[in-house]
Every structure is written in C-alpha cells, then in structure tokens.
Amino acid sequence: DNSSAFRYEKDVPLCVPEINAEATKGSKLIANPNCTTAIGLMALWPLHKLFGLKKVIMSTYQASSGAGQPGMDELKEGTRAVLMGERDVAENKIFAHPLPFNVIPHIDKFQENGYTKEEMKVTWETRKICDLPDDFPVSCTAVRIPTYRAHSESIVVETEKPVDIAAARKALEEAPGVKLVDDTEAGLYPMPLTATGQYDVEVGRLRKNLCFENGLEFFVSGDQLLRGAALNAVLVAEAMDKNGALKPKVAA
C-alpha cells in the first residue's frame, strides 16, 4: 500500500527492503513509507550499522512534484507569469504560499507540538523501520522548494561510536541503493538535477559535525517518485516473492 493509511498500524510492516525486507514475511499487506523517510534512511541505515545512531536532525528540500502534477503545474505557470511580467508574485492554490522564487517551511498540517505531519512522518517511520525505541530522538524540518523533481535532505547525526569518515565513505559505497557523490574539489555532490531519474540515492558532503563529539553531517538527494514510491514498492514485491510471502496458503 503506497498511501499512509496503514503505516502506523502495529501489525502492518513498514518496509524499505534494503533495511527490513524480512518484515514482509507472513504478511500480504505491506506499507510503503513516506518518500522523504525512504530517501533519508538509505543513507542513515549503513551509518547506523557502523556507528550506532543516537540522534537524527534532518532538514528537507522537497520538490513541487511531492504535491503531484498540480504542484508542478502551479510552479511552472507561476514562474512563467512572473518572468513574463504578468504578475509580481505568483498565484497559489496548491501550496500554502507562492512557490516560484520562494521556499515554504510548511508541508502538510501543523500538529500540536509545532511540527508538521510531514515532519512527524519522518520521526515515526524512522523509528518503526529501523526498529528503534518509541522515544528515539528524530527531528525534521520539511521545506518545499521551487524544483520539479527529487527531494534533498541535510542530515546531522550524533552517534554512539566515534565517527571515521573513511569508514563512513566505504559503508556508503558498498550499500545497495546508494551512490556516493562526494568530491568537492571536482564540484561533485548530491543535487536534484543529477538524482532525478536515478534508482540510487545520492549521498555526499560527508564531514564530521562541529556540534557533537561523535557527529556526522551529510547531504542526500533522491528521486522521490522512484526510491520514495514506485521503486520501493517493486522492491517490496520482489522481496515478498523471494521469501515466499506471496505464495497462497495451502488449505488443510
């Protein structure tokens, strides 16, 4: 199921196959995660296995297509109207404010704790997929930006073990579904422009964080229509076929 209807049901697995494919065994109903969560976890999981995550702080840069074709159309038409001199500020019906030449720190409805539901989805789903405690600290600020496709995320983590950048690079290079793009001298780092249409999530800008003694900071970009939705659903189905979850039950 690619909606949010079953993601938080205790008995319904929430799956990113590279992380918890085994969760699909014994269940024919599997929930697909929020696209923002899925993209971030592709980078977070290998690092969690290596260093042990203690805290996660994420800021997202989410494309207009997260609101579907109407969102992309509103961005395109609004940009055209402003550039043609027809309007000083674009009209908005899909987004909370005009998106052309702007960023909007508001995706989905605000909750009682001040976070939006989009931001809380990252918290709730990260805990469930990675089998972390219910009080594991994950904080997210979700921002809509005027691009067509692919979401990006700036992620800071505090870890249980000291961070080794070389080891982090190696883990990400070897992780399935991840493409390390991290050569700042050559101007190579993750971007929506290069991540669009790719199955793999780009990860780069790796560096030790200056705020935490054991901290790591990095940037990711991933095509949310693939890794965050359709591709993940196909990989879930393939995992279920492989582990026998799709086989019909034999009547006694």
Secondary structure by P-SEA (a helix, b strand, c coil): ccccccccccccccccccccccccccccbbbbccaaaaaaaaaaaaaaacccccbbbbbbbcccccccaaaaaaaaaaaaaaaaccccccccccccccccccccccccccccccccaaaaaaaaaaaaaaccccccbbbbbbbbccccbbbbbbbbbbbcccccaaaaaaaaaacccccccccccccccccccccccccbbbbccccccccccccccccccccccccccaaaaaaaaaaaaaaccccccccc
